[in-house]
Every structure is written in structure tokens, then in C-alpha cells.
Amino acid sequence: MSWAISTLAVGVVTLLLIQRKLYPYFWDDLMYYARVRRVGSAMMARMKRGVVTYLQCFELQARNIPEKPFVVFEEQILTYRDVDARSNRFAHVLRSHCGLKHGDVVALLMNNEPDFICVWFGLCKLGCEVAFLNFNIKSQSLRHCLRSCGAKALVIGPDLIRCVDEVLPDAGLEVWVAAESSTHQSIGTLLDKLESASPEKPVTDAPQPNLMSNFLFIFTSGTTGLPKAARISHIKAVMCMAFLRLCGAGARDRVYLTLPLYHMSASLLGIGGCIELGATCVLKRKFSASQFWKDCVKYDITVFQYIGELCRYLVNQPKTAEEVAHKVRLAAGSGLRADVWTQFLRRFGKIQIRESYGLTEASIGFVNYTDEIGPIGRASYFNKVWFKEEFLPFEFLKCDPQTHEPIRTDTGHCIKVSKGEAGLLVAPVMFTNPFLGYAGDKAMSEKKLLRDVFKSGDVYFNTGDLMLQDHRDFVYFKDRIGDTFRWKGENVSTTEVSEVLGCLDFLLDVSVYGVTVPGYEGRAGMAAVVLKDGHGLDGDRLYSHLLHTLPPYAWPCFLRVQTSLDVTDTFKQQKGRLVQEGFSPDTVQQPLFFLDASRKTYMPLTAQLYDHIVSGKIRL
């Protein structure tokens, strides 16, 4: 008997050693797979009980844990019951005084504050479709957003009335402010009517939502042109609610949310994640690097959401006592560079980083649930079993290095890349990955789809992102293709910036692209410009024009003055060489300029200034 036990023990130890050598992440993969299965089972059990939508999940928690704090904002504490009752009041006011009803599209333009959530939920209770507006956009983009989503009404925060001054005359829709009074006669008020409204849920004849139908609109830059109103389905919203749990958060956590609520990351992953967990969200009006750790200590934060820029700002701050006195144990987000990741862990204590990847338009996503620094996720055996058979398949396609179009065989089908080779990430359009398209833009919606990928008749969503799966099954983000780049945590459309610059009478031609800058996530905006005969570069006018037309993250940081632009035979701009050469005076022979925000103009970029930028002495 002892011989058998000894033999078994030796066998187990041998297997463990082999596993550790050949498959070191086996237990991480297995535990994550088990967590995914539990989340999926819980979701299906809820749906069988009739709790199907994002709103219904919140209402369930409001019944189960009514007295638990849901939103903490500055000195306010709103329980799940408080938010439910206040959103009911908003629903009554919006129906009785604003005439809103099931099926209406209502745009929401508000900063981070509790009433963003209460107005949003109130509109949902009426069966309205809500469109989240980026409060950084200017009048031209704002008009476009309101038209493209077909908004019947606009609800704005009291501190953002100035944003609609230029669009009110021709907006053609009713505008309501979440305040007790308004200086605009044409803008109605909501808060003065709120106390007399019922705290009970309004009765409507709205049908039970279809999981595949539209829940809300979130604007994204897409790949070209002005912002696109991406339709978000109910099933997509519900699946997003599992994000924080998949990252390891629990009901007892206090989640610090500084990202803007008009983004999917904050509204669906953050707020939705807290609802799914029954956790508390500590909401910040705006991210502050100097206040971050102080807030974490003050509010007993245990989890926070990030984008790469947020973490970089934190590691660049002077050291404080609070940065090691906090209780934060988990940070979940995306876009974190490996070098900043390393500095963050070394400086701020034992915080688990859960780097991830996701899209606004589609449900495909990855989570790096290990402690490996750098990857955005894993494509392990267990994940493939789950994804391939039950959830969401994905593939990496071989594509042309110049056009970034998928390479097809003689039969017309696409080719999968090998491990260690960058490929275009695609996912089939299916129940768990619906693509409802962009409102008012059928052409752009169709452009995001790939047909006959592996067999005739199949349809895949094209993420536009190049990924690499290494031989250890880690997935890395390599690049974003198309005419867009990411800067300061926002997607920037090069076409939109080009159109804005093209309005200046001293510019003949413009080509906008993104360039890498040492020490920064994403790419900084740069424009190659051709001046009209007899004109010079007017940096003051250019700055003033950008100030009134584009949000600061979309302003070109660098300019390159040329006599002409490179184009193809079909007059498409060629940007590959421009991107590769960047903004170094040693590489670029043409005159270079950089945006000096302190002087409100563009200044000549000298070799010394270039050195100061890449060394971090001058901050962009």
C-alpha cells in the first residue's frame, strides 16, 4: 500500500513539474475558465427568471440590496434605492413634461455626476434609446451627432449649456437641462419638477426588449470621418456587466471611476460591473492625478478602472504618503504600456493589473488574468473551448502590409496567420456578437464587415486592429489600421481633423496621421500641410481655429510643411513614409513645427526642442 502511495506521489510531482515546465499558466487558465463558466451560468439563470436587460439587472439589485451605497459622489451617498427612486422621478417628468415615450431617441450631454445615471435609467424606464454625447466635441460634430442618431430631444447638464449655444437655433429638437432654472427661454428645466414627481416606476405599455435590439448609442471615431453612432444591443450591454467580476472584483469592493461616463468603459463596464456585483461606485467628476491616491484613501477604494494614460500620469506625479497608504488591490482597464506597467507595480504596491481589450461596436474582448506584463489577454486551450463552442470565436487573418486588406486565396477565402505573426482580429457576427451598425451610415456599417471569410456566406466583424498571439498563447495589441489613432485616451479620426484644417485659407492640402512619441501611449497627431502660394504658416490663427472646432486631444501636436503630398494613382494619400519618419528634425528635411499651448501658437521645432520633448522635459 505504501509503495502504491509513494508511486502515486512521485507521479503527481512529476506531472506537476512537467506542467510547470511546458504549460506554466495551466492553473491560471483553468481558474479563469471556471470563472467565465460561473458568470455565464449566473447570467442564464437570471434570464430564465425574466431579468434580461441592463436596467432589469439594476432594478433587481435595488430590490435585493436597497440600502447599500451604489454611487458615492463628492459628499453625496446614493443607495441603490435612492438611484432607483430618483430615476423613476426623472422618468415621470420626462414623460409628462417633455412628452417622451417608448422608441424615442434622446441624446444625453452631461459630465460625470449621479444625475447622468439617474436620467439615463429614467429614460430607459420609458423605453427610450439614449445617445451618450462626448462633452468635448465642438458645434459641427455636435450637430452631426444629433442628426445621425435621430435624437428627438437633448438632456444636458447645467454646466454644459454653453456647449449647445451654437447649435440651438437649427438643432430642431427640444432641449432640457438637469437644473432648477435656466437663462435660456428655449431650454426647459427638470430638477424644479422632480420633487413633485412619483418615486414609483412609471407604468408603460412598452414591450419586453429583444436582446438583439438597440439599447443605446455610443459614439466612436470609427475609421474615417465624423463620430459614428454605434448601436449597442441589449445583449452586448448585459455581457459588459461581467467585466469587473471576470477581473476578480467582488460585492464588497468600492470601485473608483474617473473615466467619462459617455465612454463604454465607464458606463457599461464600470457602472454595469458595479451593478452586476452589487458593489459601490465612487464617481469622480474628472480625473485628477494629484488627487487620485488621496481619494483612494478617503473613500476606501479597493478597485479602480484605468486607461493607459491615467497610469502614466500617476507614475509621473511626485511621491505622496497616500500612494502607499491606500487599500487598492485591483486595477482593470486597457492601453497600459509595459514600461509604465512595471513602474506602476514597483511604486504603488501590490496591485493586481488586469489589462484588457474590447470594442464599442462588438462583443469580442480579452482579459490578461495573469501577472505577465504586456499582453492584453490569452488565447489558451480553455478559452478556446469556451469561445469556440459556446461564446465568441475569433481569428487572426493574414493581411496586406500596405493596404491592410485581408489576403485571400484563389478560392476567395481568407488565411489565418501563424503564432508569432501579426494578424487582423476578426469575429463572426452572431447572437453573442451582434453588430447593429452605425446609425445613419449604412456604407460605414457595411465597411466593418468581411464576407465569405472561411466559407461562402459567413460574415465577420473587422475590428481594424492588428494582434499577435505568441507561442505561449498570450495576445498582444500591435497596431490600429485605417485613418484613426488614439491619443489622450480618445480615438481621433484623421479625416475629421483634415477637414477642419482644410477650412483655413492659407492651407492648400493637408494629410493627418499619428506618430509615436517616447514615453506616451498611443500616437500624437501630426499634419503634413501644403501652403497656398504667397501664404505663410499662421500659427496663431491655426491655434484659434482648432480651439473653436476640435477637442484638444484631436489637435495636431506637430506640423510638417511640404511643397506637395504623396498620393497614389487614384489620388489616395500615402502616409506610410510620413508615419515612419515621425517628427525628428534629423530625419525630416522639411520645416517642422510643434504646438506650444502656453503661447497659443505653433512654434518651429528645433533639435533642442525635439530632445526636450522625447526626454519628457516638455509635456505634450
N, C-alpha and C positions, 0 to 999 in steps of 0.2 A: 504494500500500500504506500509506504514511504517512498519507494522507488518511483511509483506512478506519479505521486505528488511532485517529487523532485523533477521528474521528466517534464511534467506539465509546466512547472515554474520556469524551467530553462527554456521551454518552447515559447512561453508568453514573453519572457525577457528578450529572446531572440527576435520575435515578431515586432516587439516594441522598438528594438534597435534598428531593425530593417525599415520599419515605418518612419522612424525619426530621420533616417538617412535618406530614404527615397521619397517620402511624402510627409515632410515636416509639418504641413498645415492640415493634416487629416482631421484632427480633433476640432480645430477652428472651423473647418468646412462643415463637419458633421453637426456641430452645435448651432451654426448659423442656419443650416438646412432645417434642423429641428425647430428653430425659432420661426422660420418662414412658414413651415407647415402649421405650427400652432396659430400664427396670425391668420393664415388662410382659413383654417377651420373655424376660428372665432368669427371671422367676417361672414362665412357662410351660415353659421348658426344665427347670427344677428339678422341676416337677410330672411331666413326662414321664419323669424319672429316678426317680420314686417319692418324692421329697421334697415332701410335700404340706402338712404341718401346721407350726405354730409350733414344736412340740417337735422335729420331724424336722429343721427348719432349724438348731436349736441343735445337735442331735446331729451333723449334717453338719459344722458348724464345729469341734466337739470332735474330729472325726477329721482335719479338714484343718489346723487350727492349734492343736493340743492344748496347746502350751507358751505360747501368747500369753496375757497377763493379760486376764481377762474382767471380774472385779469387784475393784476396789480399795476397801477399807472401813477407814477409820482406818489402822491399821498392817498390816492383812491384805492379801495379794495372792492371789487365787484365779484360776488359769488356767482356760481352757475345759475342760481335762481334769479339774481339781480339782472344778469345779462338776458336771460330768457324773458323776464317781465318787461325790461326796457325795450327789447326788440319787438315784443308784442305791441307796446305803446306806439313805437315807430310805425309798425305795420298799420295800425288803425288810422294814424294821422296821414300816412302816405296814401291810404285808400280813400279816406273821407274828404281830405282837403286837397290832395294832389290828383285824385282820380285815377290812381294807378291800379292795375289789375293783372290777372294771370296772363302771361305771354308778353307783357311789355318789357322792353329793354331799357334799363336805367343805368346811366353812367355815374360812377362814384369817384369823386376827386377830393380826397381827404388825406391829411397827414396821419401818422401813427397816433391813434388815440382810441379809447374804448368805444366811442360812438361810431368809428369806422366799422367795427364788428357788429354793433347793435343795429345800425342802419342796414348793413349787408344782410344780416339774418332777418330783419324785418321785411325787407324786400323779398327774400326767399320765401317767407311765410305767405306772401301774397301770390307766389308763383311767378315773380318777375325774374328776368335774366339780368344779372348785374355785370357791368363792364368796369373793370378797375383801370383808372387812368393814372399814368405817371405824372406826378405833380411837377416834374422838372421840365416837361415839354413846353414849347412855345406855341404861339397862336396858330401858326399854319398847321403844325402837327396836331394840335388840339382839335381844330376844325375837322381835319381828316379823320381822326379817331372817332369823333361823334357821328360823322356821316357813315363811316364804314361799318360800325356796329349797329346802326339804325336806332340810336337812342331816342326815346320819346321824351325823357326828362333827364336832368342832371342834378345830383345832390352834391354840394360842396361843403368843405369845412370853412369855418368863419375866417380863418387866416389865409384862405386861398381865393377869396372873392376877386382880388386883383388879377388873378390868372385868367378870368373869363371876361374882363372888361372889353377886350378887343374882339371877342367872338360873340358877345351877346346880341349885337344888332342883327346879325344874319344867321344866328345859330338855329332859329326855327324850332326851339324846344323850350319847355318850362324849366326854370332853374329854381332850386330850393336850397337854402343854407341851413346847416345844423346849428342854428343860433336862435336867440330870443328876439333879435331885432336885426334890421338890415338898412343900410343907407341907400340901397338901390330899390327903386319903386317896382322894378320889373322882377325882383328876386323875392320869392316867398320865404317865410321862416317856419321852422319846425319845432324848436325847443319850447316856444311860448304856448304851443298847443299840446305838449307832451303830457303834462301832469293831469289834464282832464281826460286823457285817453285811457282806455281799459288796459290793465296789465294781463288780461286773459288772451289766449291765442285767438286771432280772428277766424271765423268760420268762412271757408271759401268752397266753391264748387270745383276747384282745380283738381284734375285727375292725378292719380299716383304717377310720379315721374318715371319715365322709361330710363333705365340705366344708360342707354346709348344716346339719350337726348342731351341737349345742351344745358349745362348748369350755369356757366358764366363765361365771360370773355376776359382773357388776359392778353395784353398787347406785347408783342415781341418784334424785334427788328427783322425777323425772317432772314433773308439773304440779300435782298435789294429793296430800295425804295423806302417809303414812309412806313411807320409802325403797322404791323398786321394784327388784326383782331383774331387771335387764336381761340377757337371754340373749345371749351373744356367740358367734357362729358361728366355725367354723374359718376360713372364707374371709375373714371380717372381720378376724380376728387376723393372718392372713398379709398382708393388704393394709396393715394398720397398720405392719408392719415396714419398709415402704418409705419411711416419713415422713422420717427423717433423711437418707436418700440424696437424696430429692427436694428437700430444703432445701439440699443441697450438701455434706453431710458425707461423709467417706471412711474407709477402713480404718485409716489412721494416726491418726485423731482420738482424743482422750481426752475422753469426754463426762461432764460433771458433772451428776449427777442428785440434786436436793434435794427434788423433789416426792414426795408419798406414793405408795408402790407400789400401794395399793389403788385408785388412780385409773387410768383407761385411759391418760392422758398419760404416766405414768411406766412402767407395766408393759408396755403394748403398743407405744406409740410410742417410748419411751426404751430400755428393756431390749431390746425386739424390734428396734428400729432398730440397736442395737449388734450384736446377733446377725447381722442381715442384712448389715451392713458388715464384720463380723469386727473390730469396734473394741473399745476398752476403756471400761468404765463405771466412773466414780469415784462411788461411792454415799455419800450423806450421810444420817445418821440423821434429821436435822431441819434445815431451812433456818435459817441464821444470817446476817443481814445484815452483822454486824460481822466475821464470819469468811470471808465469801464470797470476796473477792479474795485474801485470804491463802491460802485453799485452792486457788484457781486458780493461784497462783504455786507453791505447794508441790507440787501434783500435775501440773503442766504441762498444765493444762486448755486445750483448744482450742475446745470446743463446750459450750454448756450449754442446758438446757431451762428455759423460764420460763412463768409466768403473769403477768398484768399487775401484780398486787400485788407480786410478787417484785422486779420492776424498779423499782417506785415506792419500795419500802423501800430499795433500793440508792442511788437518787438523793437520798434524804433522809438518808443517812449522812454523817458528817464525812469529809472527804477523807483518803485514806491514800496512802502511796507505792505500795502493791501495786496500786491500781486503774489505774495506767498502766504497771506493770511486767509485766503478765500477757501470755499468748500467745493469749488468746481471739480467735477470728476470726469465730465464728458463734454466734448465739443464735436458737433456734427455739422457738416457743410460741404463745400466744394471749392475748387480752384486754389488749393493750397500748394505752393511750390515746395519742393523737397528741402531746399536750404532754409526757408522760413519755418517749415515744419520742425526741422531739427533744432533751430534756435528757440522756437516756442516751447518745446518739451524741456529743453535744457534750463530754460529760465523760469517757467511758471509752474513747475511741479508736476506731480503725477496726474496728468490729464489724458484720458484716452481720446485720441483723434479718430474720428470716423469720417474719412474722406469719401465723397460720393459723386455720382454723375447722374444727371437727369435732364429731361426736356419739358418745356411747357406744352408742346403740341402732342406729345406721345407719352406712353407709359413706360417705355424702356428705361432701365436705370441700373446702376451698380452701386455697391457699398463695399468699401475696404474694411472688413470686420476684423482684420489682423492688426498687428503693430508694425507691419512693414511700412517704411516711409517711402512715399512717392506714388504708388498705384492708386487708381480711382476705384478699384474693385477686383473681384476674382471671377474667373470662369471655370470653376472647379468641376469635378465629376458630379458632386451632389447638386450643385447649382444647375448643371446641365440637365440632370434628371428632372429637377423641378421645372426649369424653364422650358425644356424641350417638350415634356409630356403634358404639363398641366398649366403653365402660366404664360410665359412670353419668350419665344425663340428669338435669337439674334444671330447675325452673321457679320463677318468682316470681309468685304469684297475688294478684289484687286481693281485698281483704277488707274487711269492715265495720269502720269505725273504733271502734265501740263494743263489738261482740261479738267482733271479730277472726275471725269465721267467713268462709270464702271466699264471695264473691258469685257467684251462679250466674245464667245466662241463662234465658230461657223454656224452653230445651231441657234445663235441669238441669245444664249443664256450666259449668266454671269459666272465669275470664277472666284472661289474662296481663296484667301491668302493663307500662307503657311504661318506657323508660330514664329514669332520674331520678326514678322513683316507687317508694316503698317497697312491697314485696310480701312475702307469706308464702312462705318457702322450702319446697318440697316436692320429693320424688324418687320415682320409681316403684320399687315393690318388685319385685326381680328377682334373678337369680343373684348378681351382683356387689353387690347391695344388699339382702340378705335382712333381714327383720325377724322375729325369732323370738318377740318379745313379752316380757312380764314374767311371771316365774314366779308362779303362784298368783293372777294378776289378769287374767282374760280381759277384763273390762269396760274396764280401763285400756288394755290392749293394743289393743282394737278402737277405742278413742277416738283413738289415734295414727294411724289410717288414714283416708284420704279415698278414697271410691269414686266411679266414673263422673266422673272429673275432666275429661277431654277427650273421652272416648268411653265408651260403655257397657261395663262390665266391667273397666276399668282400675283399678288400686289404687296409690295414692301414700302415701308416709310423710310425715306432717305434722311438721316439725321444731319448730313453735311459735316460730320466730324470724322477725322481720321484717328483710329485707335490701333494699339498694338498689344497683342497677347503674347507674353514671353513663355519660355519653356517651363516656368513654374506655375503657369496659369494665372499670373497677375495681369491685369489690364491697365494700360497707360493711355492717357489722352495725349495725342501728338499734335494735332492742329485742327483748326476750323477752316473749311474751304468756302469758297464763294466770297462775295463782296461784303463781308462783315468782319468785325473784330471786336474783342472785348476789352474794355478799359474802365477802371474805377468800378468794377463790378457790374457794368452795364454793357449791353450789346449795342454796337454802333453800326449803322448802315452807311457804307461809303457812298452809295447813290444819293441818299438824302443830304449828306454833307456836301457832295459835289454840286447838287442843285442849288443849295444855299449859297455856296461860294460863287457859282456861276452868275448870280444876280448882280455882282459887283461890276461896274462898268470899266474897270481897269484890268479885268482878267479876261483873256481870250479863251483859255482852255484850262481844265482842272482834272487831275486824277488823284483820288484819295485812297489811302491804304494804311495798314497798320504796321508798325515796326517794333521790334523788341528793344527794351531798354534794360540794362543790367540792374537788378535789384527790384524790378517791378513785375507784378503779374500781368498777364495779357499783353496787349500791344498798344502803344501810344499812336494817336492819329498823326498822319503826315500827309501833306498835299504837294504834288508836283504841279506847278502853275506856269502858264504861259501868259506873259503880259501883252496887252494890246500895244500897237505902235504908238510911240510918243507918251507912254504912261510908265510910271514907276510903281513900285510896291508901296501902297499907303497902309502902313501897319496900324495906324490909329483908326482909320475907317474900317479896316478889316476887323479889328477887335470890337468896335462898336456894333458892327453888323452881326457878328457872332453872338454878342451879348443879348441882342433882341430876337434872335432867330433860333438858336440851338442851346440845349443844356450844356453846362461846362464840360461834362465828360465827353462830349462829341466834338469839342473844338480841336482842330489840328494843333498838336504841340510843336510841330516842325513844318517848315516850308522849304521847297526846293524850286528855284526859279530856272526854267528852261526855255529854250527857243522853240521847242516843239515836243510833242508827246509821241511815244512809240505806240503804233496801232497795227492791227493785223490787216489782212487784205479785205476783211469785212468790217473794218473800222472799229474793232473792239480794242479797248485799251489793254496794253501789255504791262503788267505791274510786277512781274516776277523779278526783273533786274532791279527795279526800284526798291522792292522789299528787301532784297538781298544786300544791296549797298547801304541801306539804312540812312543814318544822318551824320556819319563821321566826316569831318572836313578832309581827312586824309584819303577817303575813298571817293567822295562826291566832288567833282570838279566844278559844278555849278554853284552859284551863290546859295547859301543856306541861312535860314532864319529860325528863331525859336520864340515861343510865346512867353513874354515876360508879363505875368498877370499883375505884378506890383506896379509896373509902368503903364499897363493897359495898352500894350502895343506889341509888335513883333520886332525883335532885335536881331542884328547879324550874329550868326553862330560862329564864333571863333574857336580855334583849337583849345584855348584855355577854358572857355565856357563849356565846351564839349567834355573836357576832363572833369570839370566840376559836376556836370550832370551825371555822368556814369559813375563817379565816385560817391554821389549822394550829397555833395555839398550844396547843390541846387536841387530843390524838390520840385517835381512836376505836379 
